[in-house]
Structure formats: C-alpha cells, structure tokens
Amino acid sequence: MWDDIGFVIASYLFGALPHLHLLGRLRGLRPEGDLHIYLWRKGGRLLGTMGILGDVAKGVLVVLTGRLLDLDISTIAIAGLAVVSGQMWPLFSKFDGGKGNTTGIGMIATLTPIPFLIAIIPMITGLLIRTIPRMLNSEQSLNEKLKLGGPPSLSFPLGMAIGFLVLPFASSWFGEPPVVTWCYLALFIVIIARRITSGLKADLEEGQNAKDILINRILYDRSKILDVKSP
C-alpha cells in the first residue's frame, strides 16, 4: 500500500519538475505565459520541441515505470492522473503550471493505446482546421507559418477538450478496467478545471462577464474570442 502511495506522490513531483524554466535558462531566458510558445518563439524550434517532448515524456515515463515495477493498473492510472496534476499545479512553481494536455497525451497513449487513437481524432482534426489555412497562405513566409501559437485558434482547444471528453467513453467501450475509465473522467475534469482557473482572477478584475468567461474557457481555453482570426 505504502509503495503505491509513494509512487503516486513521486509521480506528482515528477510532473511538477520545472523543466521548461530550466530549458529557458540554458539560453538566458525567463519563460512566462504559455511556456511552450515562449520557448518556441524566443529559444528556437529545437528548444521549443524539447520542451513539448519533455512534457509528453513525463506521462510516458510514469506509466512505463509503473509497469516495470509491476504495480497494479489502478495505481498506474492514479499515478498518471497525478503526473498530469503535477504539470498543471506544480509545487516548484507556486502551483501555476501548464494546461496538462501534452503530459496527458503521453500518459493515455502509453496506458491505453486504442482509446487514445479514438480520443486523438478530434484533437488532430482541431489542429488541422487551425493549421492548414496557415500553411496554404501564400502571403506568409515559412518561418511565419511555423510559429507556434500564431493567431488565436478556436478549433484546436475545442478539439483537445472534445478528445479528453471522448476518452472515458472510449476506455469503457474497449473494455479497459473501470478504474482507468474513472481516472480518464477525472483527467477531463481537472483539465477543464485548469482551463477555468488559470488567470481567472485577472479576468474577473477586468469586469468581464463571468458566464462568458466560463463558456469561453471551457470550450476555447481563453476568456475572450473577439480577436480570433483563424478557425
């Protein structure tokens, strides 16, 4: 029992490691805002890619380590949820971290590949709707097209939300253990909770309508959509 609890706690702490900040400091940068986008734009594509892959690897390594230790599937699933929570609410960064998407993708892809392939369909669809028009825009240079972030998108964050919502249903449909399905439902809830609460105080202080903030954050991971210029 204590081994299981220790593994879950260690998974949270592993997820909380501030590797994005450490990567930035290798280049003399102090990342802020969306750390992936910051590293990509200010540190270069290699550094940005390393940051993204590092977050994905957190989810992958926790699942693989749990299997190597021959832990019960329930412990591994809960540890997977813990590593994502650590990435979102890291102890080492005043509990203000990422949005959990990349670490969550690494975790579910390793734990349950088939449900992952179902859940990733809306994620990829949202990414393509967001990316293809930019790639076909002849007025932009290749460097401009490859800028991570770019104009705000509605389709990509919506696709991510739908993918994580679909995941527990796909898990149940393909006969995964109930504890895995429940952990995936909890994963969707904490990811949406992170969307809602990240920077919420500042939005409310600006006098924005609370209902609009809630809807926009749940669907599009931002409080405003008035300035969106791409799908």
BAZA-243264 format. One record per residue: residue in one letter; x negated, y, z negated of N, C-alpha, C in turn. Coordinates in Angstrom, 3 decimals. Each point is the difference from the previous one (the first is absolute). Layout:
BAZA-243264
{A; {X; Y; Z}; {X; Y; Z}; {X; Y; Z}}
...
end
This chain:
BAZA-243264
{M; {-0.825; -1.207; 0.000}; {0.825; 1.207; 0.000}; {-0.864; 1.264; 0.000}}
{W; {-1.004; 0.018; -0.923}; {-0.833; 1.197; -0.105}; {-0.854; 0.188; 1.240}}
{D; {-0.373; -1.113; 0.644}; {-0.740; 0.099; 1.252}; {0.861; 0.675; 1.069}}
{D; {1.284; -0.353; 0.038}; {0.907; 0.594; 0.974}; {0.168; 1.500; -0.256}}
{I; {0.205; 0.358; -1.269}; {0.165; 1.409; -0.347}; {-1.276; 0.786; 0.332}}
{G; {-1.142; -0.599; -0.319}; {-1.270; 0.654; 0.296}; {-0.193; 0.223; 1.487}}
{F; {0.426; -0.979; 0.817}; {-0.139; 0.135; 1.449}; {0.904; 1.117; 0.531}}
{V; {1.192; 0.110; -0.540}; {0.916; 1.063; 0.427}; {-0.571; 1.367; -0.361}}
{I; {-0.528; 0.137; -1.206}; {-0.593; 1.270; -0.430}; {-1.219; 0.338; 0.859}}
{A; {-0.837; -1.013; 0.259}; {-1.183; 0.214; 0.837}; {0.404; 0.413; 1.415}}
{S; {1.109; -0.542; 0.483}; {0.481; 0.355; 1.339}; {0.431; 1.456; 0.051}}
{Y; {0.680; 0.450; -1.049}; {0.381; 1.419; -0.058}; {-1.241; 0.882; 0.020}}
{L; {-0.996; -0.335; -0.815}; {-1.214; 0.807; -0.085}; {-0.762; -0.020; 1.321}}
{F; {0.009; -1.123; 0.684}; {-0.649; -0.095; 1.306}; {0.707; 0.907; 1.004}}
{G; {1.318; -0.021; -0.033}; {0.754; 0.884; 0.882}; {-0.232; 1.458; -0.303}}
{A; {-0.303; 0.312; -1.254}; {-0.183; 1.385; -0.429}; {-1.383; 0.549; 0.316}}
{L; {-0.933; -0.850; 0.455}; {-1.352; 0.477; 0.293}; {0.042; 1.131; 1.027}}
{P; {-0.651; 1.129; -0.274}; {0.082; 1.183; 0.878}; {-0.978; -0.071; 1.172}}
{H; {0.093; -1.040; 0.808}; {-0.990; -0.178; 1.065}; {0.090; 1.098; 1.060}}
{L; {1.191; 0.574; 0.204}; {0.130; 1.072; 0.981}; {-0.768; 1.244; -0.439}}
{H; {0.077; 0.322; -1.280}; {-0.765; 1.128; -0.532}; {-1.495; -0.282; 0.095}}
{L; {-0.397; -1.238; -0.302}; {-1.412; -0.350; 0.056}; {-0.528; 0.074; 1.431}}
{L; {0.790; -0.468; 0.971}; {-0.403; 0.103; 1.401}; {-0.167; 1.456; 0.411}}
{G; {0.927; 0.836; -0.446}; {-0.086; 1.412; 0.332}; {-1.265; 0.640; -0.556}}
{R; {-0.357; -0.354; -1.210}; {-1.175; 0.608; -0.626}; {-1.291; -0.447; 0.665}}
{L; {0.010; -1.144; 0.695}; {-1.171; -0.409; 0.769}; {-0.330; 1.003; 1.097}}
{R; {1.029; 0.725; 0.441}; {-0.171; 1.021; 1.026}; {0.116; 1.406; -0.574}}
{G; {-0.045; 0.111; -1.311}; {0.088; 1.304; -0.630}; {1.398; 0.589; 0.030}}
{L; {1.014; -0.841; 0.095}; {1.382; 0.461; 0.090}; {0.728; -0.265; -1.320}}
{R; {1.017; 0.794; -0.247}; {0.883; -0.228; -1.149}; {1.419; -0.176; 0.532}}
{P; {0.363; -1.243; 0.348}; {1.299; -0.254; 0.637}; {1.169; 0.516; -0.822}}
{E; {1.007; 0.500; 0.699}; {1.207; 0.496; -0.643}; {1.175; -0.258; 0.927}}
{G; {1.220; 0.120; -0.536}; {1.188; -0.247; 0.810}; {0.089; -1.459; 0.398}}
{D; {0.374; -0.274; 1.249}; {0.013; -1.363; 0.514}; {-1.452; -0.411; 0.241}}
{L; {-0.526; -0.863; -0.836}; {-1.431; -0.300; 0.020}; {-0.440; -0.692; 1.279}}
{H; {0.848; -0.864; 0.556}; {-0.358; -0.664; 1.252}; {-0.175; 1.019; 1.118}}
{I; {0.952; 0.897; 0.127}; {-0.060; 1.014; 1.045}; {-1.196; 0.929; -0.237}}
{Y; {-0.233; 0.363; -1.247}; {-1.112; 0.894; -0.317}; {-1.325; -0.634; 0.425}}
{L; {-0.220; -1.255; -0.375}; {-1.256; -0.661; 0.351}; {-0.159; -0.132; 1.501}}
{W; {1.101; -0.309; 0.692}; {-0.051; -0.176; 1.453}; {-0.369; 1.312; 0.683}}
{R; {0.602; 1.076; -0.435}; {-0.215; 1.297; 0.656}; {-1.308; 0.655; -0.408}}
{K; {-0.343; -0.055; -1.298}; {-1.176; 0.701; -0.493}; {-1.254; -0.876; -0.010}}
{G; {0.171; -1.296; -0.201}; {-1.167; -0.881; -0.096}; {-0.283; -0.787; 1.258}}
{G; {0.937; 0.011; 0.945}; {-0.201; -0.752; 1.236}; {0.806; -1.286; 0.027}}
{R; {0.140; -0.547; 1.194}; {0.847; -1.193; 0.175}; {-0.544; -1.216; -0.726}}
{L; {-1.330; -0.148; -0.044}; {-0.577; -1.158; -0.685}; {0.329; 0.050; -1.479}}
{L; {-0.222; 1.155; -0.619}; {0.294; 0.137; -1.424}; {1.493; -0.168; -0.267}}
{G; {0.841; 0.570; 0.873}; {1.439; -0.148; -0.153}; {0.441; -1.443; 0.116}}
{T; {-0.587; -0.715; 0.970}; {0.329; -1.417; 0.183}; {-0.431; -0.818; -1.216}}
{M; {-1.169; 0.316; -0.534}; {-0.481; -0.704; -1.206}; {0.952; 0.218; -1.167}}
{G; {0.536; 1.217; -0.108}; {0.944; 0.282; -1.070}; {1.275; -0.807; 0.126}}
{I; {0.547; -0.060; 1.218}; {1.228; -0.759; 0.229}; {-0.232; -1.482; -0.255}}
{L; {-1.083; -0.544; 0.550}; {-0.286; -1.426; -0.168}; {-0.274; -0.342; -1.464}}
{G; {-0.581; 0.951; -0.734}; {-0.231; -0.237; -1.419}; {1.298; -0.169; -0.764}}
{D; {0.995; 0.820; 0.336}; {1.300; -0.134; -0.660}; {0.677; -1.310; 0.382}}
{V; {-0.077; -0.379; 1.272}; {0.573; -1.279; 0.436}; {-0.696; -1.148; -0.727}}
{A; {-1.328; 0.096; -0.102}; {-0.781; -1.074; -0.621}; {0.377; -0.217; -1.459}}
{K; {0.418; 1.057; -0.691}; {0.421; -0.159; -1.393}; {1.121; -1.035; -0.099}}
{G; {1.009; 0.119; 0.851}; {1.109; -0.941; -0.020}; {-0.413; -1.398; 0.421}}
{V; {-0.869; -0.077; 1.009}; {-0.460; -1.300; 0.502}; {-0.810; -0.736; -1.064}}
{L; {-0.946; 0.693; -0.609}; {-0.928; -0.649; -0.928}; {0.682; -0.492; -1.265}}
{V; {1.004; 0.725; -0.470}; {0.707; -0.456; -1.199}; {0.700; -1.327; 0.254}}
{V; {0.659; -0.117; 1.140}; {0.696; -1.249; 0.328}; {-1.000; -1.139; 0.192}}
{L; {-1.072; 0.244; 0.747}; {-0.999; -1.043; 0.241}; {-0.673; -0.430; -1.300}}
{T; {-0.288; 0.962; -0.867}; {-0.627; -0.341; -1.288}; {0.938; -0.829; -0.862}}
{G; {1.267; 0.374; -0.008}; {0.972; -0.773; -0.759}; {0.089; -1.436; 0.481}}
{R; {-0.084; -0.180; 1.298}; {0.040; -1.364; 0.547}; {-1.272; -0.766; -0.328}}
{L; {-1.145; 0.661; 0.087}; {-1.265; -0.651; -0.336}; {-0.020; -0.440; -1.461}}
{L; {0.647; 0.785; -0.856}; {0.078; -0.344; -1.426}; {1.113; -0.995; -0.290}}
{D; {0.719; -0.394; 1.056}; {1.100; -0.966; -0.115}; {1.079; 0.472; -0.968}}
{L; {0.306; 1.290; 0.068}; {1.044; 0.559; -0.845}; {1.376; -0.306; 0.581}}
{D; {0.996; 0.037; -0.854}; {1.372; -0.237; 0.433}; {0.445; 1.104; 0.958}}
{I; {0.881; -0.354; 0.944}; {0.475; 0.962; 0.991}; {0.677; 1.191; -0.653}}
{S; {0.644; -0.200; -1.127}; {0.657; 1.108; -0.680}; {-1.032; 1.010; -0.498}}
{T; {-1.113; -0.502; -0.533}; {-1.059; 0.890; -0.473}; {-0.613; 0.773; 1.160}}
{I; {-0.220; -0.693; 1.118}; {-0.596; 0.656; 1.166}; {0.935; 1.080; 0.540}}
{A; {1.298; -0.311; 0.071}; {0.963; 0.982; 0.510}; {0.066; 1.230; -0.897}}
{I; {0.024; -0.219; -1.314}; {0.047; 1.128; -0.936}; {-1.298; 0.798; 0.067}}
{A; {-1.128; -0.702; 0.144}; {-1.284; 0.686; 0.144}; {-0.028; 0.816; 1.293}}
{G; {0.632; -0.511; 1.049}; {0.090; 0.761; 1.242}; {0.773; 1.288; -0.193}}
{L; {1.072; -0.081; -0.757}; {0.775; 1.207; -0.324}; {-0.839; 0.947; -0.855}}
{A; {-0.806; -0.566; -0.884}; {-0.838; 0.817; -0.880}; {-1.078; 0.741; 0.771}}
{V; {-0.619; -0.655; 0.984}; {-1.067; 0.668; 0.751}; {0.559; 1.159; 0.818}}
{V; {1.214; -0.168; 0.538}; {0.642; 1.098; 0.725}; {0.333; 1.141; -0.958}}
{S; {0.498; -0.339; -1.171}; {0.308; 1.025; -1.006}; {-1.251; 0.750; -0.417}}
{G; {-1.117; -0.714; -0.097}; {-1.257; 0.649; -0.337}; {-0.444; 0.981; 1.064}}
{Q; {0.231; -0.348; 1.262}; {-0.356; 0.914; 1.091}; {0.878; 1.244; -0.012}}
{M; {1.258; -0.151; -0.422}; {0.923; 1.138; -0.024}; {-0.158; 0.847; -1.252}}
{W; {-0.164; -0.663; -1.144}; {-0.118; 0.709; -1.280}; {-1.305; -0.408; -0.683}}
{P; {-1.146; 0.463; 0.539}; {-1.295; -0.467; -0.509}; {-0.392; 0.639; -1.333}}
{L; {-0.434; -0.828; -0.906}; {-0.459; 0.455; -1.308}; {-1.163; 0.971; 0.131}}
{F; {-0.871; -0.225; 1.016}; {-1.227; 0.774; 0.126}; {0.211; 1.330; 0.736}}
{S; {1.194; 0.267; 0.474}; {0.265; 1.247; 0.737}; {1.258; 0.677; -0.521}}
{K; {0.157; -0.004; -1.319}; {1.123; 0.664; -0.664}; {1.356; -0.499; 0.512}}
{F; {0.055; -1.284; 0.370}; {1.229; -0.669; 0.429}; {0.620; 0.660; 1.239}}
{D; {-0.853; 0.591; 0.821}; {0.468; 0.620; 1.242}; {-0.823; -0.545; 1.161}}
{G; {0.542; -1.028; 0.667}; {-0.746; -0.659; 1.061}; {0.708; 0.003; 1.335}}
{G; {-0.067; -1.134; 0.693}; {0.580; -0.110; 1.331}; {1.463; -0.387; -0.043}}
{K; {0.509; -0.406; 1.165}; {1.415; -0.339; 0.128}; {0.254; -1.509; -0.017}}
{G; {-1.063; -0.816; -0.060}; {0.168; -1.441; -0.155}; {0.177; -0.777; 1.287}}
{N; {0.155; 0.689; 1.126}; {0.300; -0.702; 1.247}; {-1.128; -0.928; 0.453}}
{T; {-1.228; 0.529; 0.045}; {-1.102; -0.797; 0.537}; {-0.341; -1.174; -0.919}}
{T; {-0.060; 0.244; -1.287}; {-0.286; -1.090; -0.934}; {1.131; -1.022; 0.006}}
{G; {1.242; 0.485; 0.094}; {1.144; -0.905; 0.075}; {-0.046; -0.882; 1.232}}
{I; {-0.371; 0.577; 1.135}; {-0.095; -0.779; 1.233}; {-1.053; -1.096; -0.136}}
{G; {-1.155; 0.339; -0.567}; {-1.036; -1.012; -0.198}; {0.462; -1.123; -0.909}}
{M; {0.738; 0.348; -1.042}; {0.473; -1.003; -0.948}; {1.016; -0.943; 0.628}}
{I; {1.019; 0.561; 0.657}; {1.059; -0.866; 0.526}; {-0.477; -0.823; 1.196}}
{A; {-0.928; 0.567; 0.799}; {-0.518; -0.746; 1.151}; {-0.763; -1.236; -0.453}}
{T; {-0.667; 0.099; -1.145}; {-0.789; -1.119; -0.519}; {0.858; -0.985; -0.781}}
{L; {0.976; 0.522; -0.735}; {0.826; -0.860; -0.839}; {1.029; -0.777; 0.800}}
{T; {0.701; 0.661; 0.911}; {1.071; -0.648; 0.783}; {-0.058; 0.497; 1.444}}
{P; {-0.825; -0.606; 0.840}; {-0.198; 0.490; 1.372}; {1.273; 0.060; 0.848}}
{I; {0.899; -0.987; -0.126}; {1.182; -0.014; 0.861}; {0.965; 1.135; -0.344}}
{P; {0.412; 0.161; -1.257}; {0.823; 1.171; -0.330}; {-0.682; 1.313; 0.363}}
{F; {-1.324; 0.040; -0.126}; {-0.732; 1.208; 0.382}; {0.197; 0.313; 1.481}}
{L; {-0.046; -1.020; 0.850}; {0.166; 0.227; 1.438}; {1.387; 0.552; 0.330}}
{I; {0.994; -0.348; -0.804}; {1.338; 0.564; 0.195}; {0.037; 1.449; -0.489}}
{A; {-0.552; 0.228; -1.179}; {0.043; 1.341; -0.586}; {-0.800; 1.012; 0.797}}
{I; {-1.052; -0.456; 0.682}; {-0.868; 0.947; 0.686}; {0.611; 0.491; 1.316}}
{I; {1.055; -0.670; 0.473}; {0.618; 0.409; 1.268}; {0.497; 1.446; -0.054}}
{P; {0.823; 0.380; -0.983}; {0.414; 1.413; -0.049}; {-1.158; 0.942; -0.284}}
{M; {-1.021; -0.468; -0.724}; {-1.159; 0.846; -0.261}; {-0.726; 0.337; 1.294}}
{I; {-0.253; -1.028; 0.813}; {-0.685; 0.217; 1.269}; {0.866; 0.813; 0.950}}
{T; {1.297; -0.276; -0.013}; {0.914; 0.762; 0.859}; {-0.059; 1.484; -0.339}}
{G; {0.048; 0.325; -1.284}; {-0.093; 1.397; -0.414}; {-1.322; 0.628; 0.405}}
{L; {-1.091; -0.772; -0.102}; {-1.312; 0.505; 0.393}; {-0.064; 0.272; 1.501}}
{L; {0.559; -0.911; 0.795}; {-0.042; 0.170; 1.451}; {0.852; 1.182; 0.452}}
{I; {1.174; 0.146; -0.606}; {0.865; 1.142; 0.340}; {-0.729; 1.301; -0.310}}
{R; {-0.772; -0.019; -1.061}; {-0.726; 1.183; -0.429}; {-1.263; 0.239; 0.844}}
{T; {-0.658; -1.090; 0.479}; {-1.321; 0.118; 0.617}; {0.027; 0.083; 1.524}}
{I; {0.874; -0.791; 0.636}; {-0.021; -0.070; 1.467}; {0.174; 1.359; 0.667}}
{P; {0.980; 0.840; -0.419}; {0.116; 1.319; 0.652}; {-1.274; 0.829; -0.091}}
{R; {-0.700; -0.106; -1.146}; {-1.253; 0.743; -0.137}; {-1.056; -0.519; 0.980}}
{M; {-0.084; -1.342; 0.138}; {-0.994; -0.579; 0.892}; {0.277; 0.330; 1.467}}
{L; {1.265; 0.231; 0.317}; {0.367; 0.317; 1.382}; {-0.023; 1.494; 0.293}}
{N; {-0.296; 0.792; -1.029}; {-0.021; 1.453; 0.170}; {-1.286; 0.423; 0.707}}
{S; {0.112; 0.419; 1.239}; {-1.171; 0.367; 0.794}; {-0.612; 1.323; -0.440}}
{E; {0.704; 0.757; -0.839}; {-0.511; 1.298; -0.444}; {-0.948; -0.123; -1.181}}
{Q; {-0.089; -1.204; -0.575}; {-0.882; -0.201; -1.145}; {-1.243; -0.768; 0.401}}
{S; {-1.123; 0.330; -0.631}; {-1.232; -0.757; 0.208}; {0.072; -1.314; -0.767}}
{L; {-0.936; -0.901; 0.292}; {-0.026; -1.283; -0.702}; {-0.212; 0.207; -1.496}}
{N; {-0.861; 0.942; -0.357}; {-0.244; 0.275; -1.418}; {1.264; 0.463; -0.703}}
{E; {0.785; 0.829; 0.674}; {1.252; 0.475; -0.582}; {1.002; -1.142; -0.147}}
{K; {0.008; -0.903; 0.982}; {0.925; -1.136; -0.056}; {-0.346; -0.963; -1.131}}
{L; {-1.281; -0.079; -0.321}; {-0.450; -0.958; -1.012}; {-0.034; 0.579; -1.405}}
{K; {0.426; 1.232; -0.158}; {0.046; 0.587; -1.332}; {1.052; -0.718; -0.835}}
{L; {-0.435; -0.561; -1.121}; {0.950; -0.643; -0.905}; {0.853; 1.065; -0.656}}
{G; {1.271; -0.209; 0.018}; {0.930; 0.992; -0.537}; {0.691; 0.715; 1.126}}
{G; {-0.615; 1.069; 0.512}; {0.612; 0.746; 1.089}; {1.303; 0.626; -0.447}}
{P; {0.883; 0.309; 0.961}; {1.299; 0.572; -0.355}; {0.780; -0.957; -0.895}}
{P; {0.779; 0.506; -0.956}; {0.774; -0.867; -0.889}; {0.911; -0.931; 0.788}}
{S; {0.132; -1.216; -0.477}; {0.802; -1.013; 0.677}; {1.161; -0.432; -0.880}}
{L; {1.126; -0.281; 0.640}; {1.137; -0.587; -0.703}; {0.007; -1.524; 0.160}}
{S; {-0.368; -0.458; 1.194}; {0.164; -1.419; 0.320}; {-0.941; -0.894; -0.798}}
{F; {-1.246; 0.437; -0.192}; {-0.963; -0.873; -0.678}; {0.357; -0.242; -1.465}}
{P; {0.213; 1.054; -0.812}; {0.384; -0.271; -1.400}; {1.337; -0.710; -0.123}}
{L; {0.927; 0.279; 0.924}; {1.277; -0.714; -0.026}; {-0.212; -1.475; 0.315}}
{G; {-0.848; -0.280; 0.986}; {-0.306; -1.395; 0.336}; {-0.661; -0.736; -1.148}}
{M; {-0.885; 0.694; -0.727}; {-0.643; -0.622; -1.160}; {1.032; -0.333; -1.069}}
{A; {0.912; 0.940; -0.275}; {1.023; -0.239; -1.020}; {0.892; -1.178; 0.387}}
{I; {0.392; -0.063; 1.271}; {0.850; -1.103; 0.456}; {-0.743; -1.319; -0.115}}
{G; {-1.288; 0.007; 0.349}; {-0.788; -1.224; -0.083}; {-0.065; -0.554; -1.405}}
{F; {-0.266; 0.867; -0.981}; {-0.059; -0.465; -1.385}; {1.383; -0.389; -0.523}}
{L; {1.057; 0.612; 0.544}; {1.353; -0.385; -0.384}; {0.352; -1.377; 0.559}}
{V; {-0.429; -0.273; 1.215}; {0.273; -1.285; 0.652}; {-0.757; -1.133; -0.684}}
{L; {-1.157; 0.312; -0.565}; {-0.899; -1.033; -0.524}; {0.646; -0.976; -0.980}}
{P; {0.704; 0.437; -1.051}; {0.587; -0.987; -0.916}; {1.041; -0.889; 0.668}}
{F; {0.736; 0.543; 0.976}; {0.975; -0.819; 0.722}; {-0.711; -1.053; 0.855}}
{A; {-1.096; 0.405; 0.647}; {-0.775; -0.948; 0.800}; {-0.614; -1.073; -0.888}}
{S; {-0.476; 0.401; -1.184}; {-0.582; -0.951; -0.939}; {1.025; -1.046; -0.422}}
{S; {1.208; 0.452; -0.314}; {1.056; -0.928; -0.400}; {0.407; -0.903; 1.159}}
{W; {0.113; 0.574; 1.196}; {0.427; -0.758; 1.181}; {-0.972; -1.128; 0.319}}
{F; {-1.295; 0.246; -0.167}; {-1.004; -1.010; 0.339}; {-0.375; -0.874; -1.193}}
{G; {0.782; 0.071; -1.067}; {-0.140; -0.943; -1.097}; {-1.187; 0.217; -0.910}}
{E; {-0.469; 1.240; -0.095}; {-1.078; 0.275; -0.949}; {0.534; -0.134; -1.435}}
{P; {-0.872; -0.271; -0.959}; {0.452; -0.120; -1.402}; {0.767; 1.246; -0.434}}
{P; {1.044; -0.169; -0.788}; {0.794; 1.161; -0.446}; {-0.831; 1.104; -0.629}}
{V; {-1.047; -0.361; -0.767}; {-0.815; 1.036; -0.646}; {-0.674; 0.884; 1.038}}
{V; {-0.370; -0.569; 1.141}; {-0.614; 0.792; 1.065}; {1.025; 0.973; 0.572}}
{T; {1.202; -0.493; 0.242}; {1.065; 0.857; 0.538}; {0.306; 1.151; -0.952}}
{W; {0.087; -0.302; -1.292}; {0.284; 1.052; -0.975}; {-1.145; 0.999; -0.088}}
{C; {-1.232; -0.475; 0.101}; {-1.147; 0.912; 0.002}; {0.018; 0.897; 1.235}}
{Y; {0.455; -0.532; 1.133}; {0.093; 0.819; 1.214}; {1.100; 1.052; -0.135}}
{L; {1.074; -0.364; -0.667}; {1.034; 1.003; -0.267}; {-0.551; 1.092; -0.914}}
{A; {-0.750; -0.417; -1.023}; {-0.630; 0.968; -0.898}; {-1.011; 0.857; 0.753}}
{L; {-0.698; -0.593; 0.969}; {-0.969; 0.743; 0.808}; {0.695; 1.118; 0.775}}
{F; {1.135; -0.318; 0.608}; {0.763; 1.022; 0.724}; {0.420; 1.121; -0.949}}
{I; {0.444; -0.372; -1.184}; {0.480; 1.000; -0.963}; {-1.131; 0.925; -0.436}}
{V; {-1.186; -0.559; -0.312}; {-1.093; 0.859; -0.484}; {-0.544; 0.878; 1.125}}
{I; {0.006; -0.501; 1.236}; {-0.459; 0.825; 1.122}; {0.948; 1.176; 0.212}}
{I; {1.307; -0.250; -0.091}; {0.965; 1.094; 0.132}; {-0.112; 0.944; -1.193}}
{A; {-0.220; -0.553; -1.185}; {-0.172; 0.846; -1.187}; {-1.202; 0.915; 0.156}}
{R; {-1.076; -0.525; 0.575}; {-1.190; 0.826; 0.230}; {0.303; 1.099; 1.019}}
{R; {0.743; -0.320; 1.025}; {0.387; 1.010; 0.983}; {0.787; 1.133; -0.662}}
{I; {0.907; -0.375; -0.865}; {0.885; 0.994; -0.622}; {-0.774; 0.896; -0.964}}
{T; {-0.902; -0.586; -0.769}; {-0.611; 0.734; -1.104}; {-1.279; 0.749; 0.375}}
{S; {-0.656; -0.369; 1.096}; {-1.260; 0.642; 0.369}; {0.232; 1.463; 0.387}}
{G; {-0.500; 0.915; -0.809}; {0.156; 1.417; 0.281}; {1.404; 0.533; -0.204}}
{L; {0.844; -0.760; -0.688}; {1.400; 0.398; -0.164}; {0.133; 1.291; -0.804}}
{K; {-0.814; 0.152; -1.031}; {0.107; 1.191; -0.851}; {-0.210; 1.275; 0.809}}
{A; {-0.994; -0.010; 0.878}; {-0.279; 1.186; 0.815}; {1.162; 0.308; 0.939}}
{D; {0.610; -1.039; 0.567}; {1.143; 0.204; 0.898}; {1.175; 0.623; -0.747}}
{L; {0.278; -0.500; -1.183}; {1.130; 0.520; -0.775}; {-0.254; 1.444; -0.431}}
{E; {-1.260; 0.316; -0.293}; {-0.330; 1.363; -0.395}; {0.176; 0.991; 1.145}}
{E; {-0.056; -0.497; 1.244}; {0.216; 0.864; 1.159}; {1.482; 0.274; 0.236}}
{G; {0.849; -0.648; -0.782}; {1.431; 0.226; 0.128}; {0.677; -0.824; 1.069}}
{Q; {-0.642; -1.049; 0.472}; {0.614; -0.853; 1.014}; {1.169; -0.781; -0.593}}
{N; {0.951; -0.333; 0.854}; {1.164; -0.771; -0.405}; {-0.427; -1.411; -0.395}}
{A; {0.355; -0.405; -1.221}; {-0.449; -1.287; -0.521}; {0.504; -1.168; 0.846}}
{K; {1.234; 0.088; 0.497}; {0.553; -1.077; 0.819}; {-0.774; -0.143; 1.292}}
{D; {-0.317; 1.129; 0.644}; {-0.760; -0.051; 1.245}; {-1.399; -0.569; -0.224}}
{I; {-0.613; 0.410; -1.105}; {-1.321; -0.523; -0.331}; {0.051; -1.512; -0.150}}
{L; {0.992; -0.487; -0.726}; {0.127; -1.433; -0.262}; {0.164; -0.788; 1.299}}
{I; {0.906; 0.443; 0.862}; {0.256; -0.711; 1.255}; {-1.228; 0.025; 0.903}}
{N; {-0.596; 1.191; 0.141}; {-1.153; 0.128; 0.893}; {-1.193; -0.806; -0.489}}
{R; {-0.202; -0.026; -1.308}; {-1.127; -0.756; -0.536}; {0.212; -1.505; 0.140}}
{I; {1.208; -0.474; -0.231}; {0.268; -1.431; 0.134}; {-0.169; -0.459; 1.448}}
{L; {0.547; 0.777; 0.926}; {-0.024; -0.412; 1.398}; {-1.305; 0.346; 0.710}}
{Y; {-0.496; 1.219; -0.259}; {-1.094; 0.519; 0.817}; {-1.266; 0.326; -0.788}}
{D; {-0.004; -0.285; -1.294}; {-1.184; 0.203; -0.831}; {-0.478; 1.449; 0.009}}
{R; {0.922; 0.943; 0.080}; {-0.316; 1.428; -0.106}; {1.257; 0.723; -0.439}}
{S; {-0.156; 1.167; -0.570}; {1.155; 0.716; -0.525}; {0.702; 0.832; 1.061}}
{K; {-0.756; 0.404; 1.046}; {0.588; 0.818; 1.063}; {-0.209; -0.677; 1.343}}
{I; {0.947; 0.175; 0.918}; {-0.166; -0.537; 1.347}; {0.222; 1.073; 1.060}}
{L; {0.115; 1.242; -0.436}; {0.313; 1.076; 0.946}; {-1.110; 0.211; 0.997}}
{D; {-1.259; -0.253; -0.403}; {-1.119; 0.288; 0.882}; {-0.452; -1.202; 0.803}}
{V; {0.749; -1.106; -0.057}; {-0.405; -1.196; 0.720}; {0.109; 0.239; 1.490}}
{K; {-1.089; -0.345; 0.725}; {-0.038; 0.232; 1.434}; {-0.116; -1.295; 0.801}}
{S; {-0.171; -1.093; -0.671}; {-0.121; -1.273; 0.709}; {1.022; -0.963; -0.554}}
{P; {0.302; -1.115; 0.721}; {1.029; -0.946; -0.426}; {-0.264; -0.552; -1.381}}
end
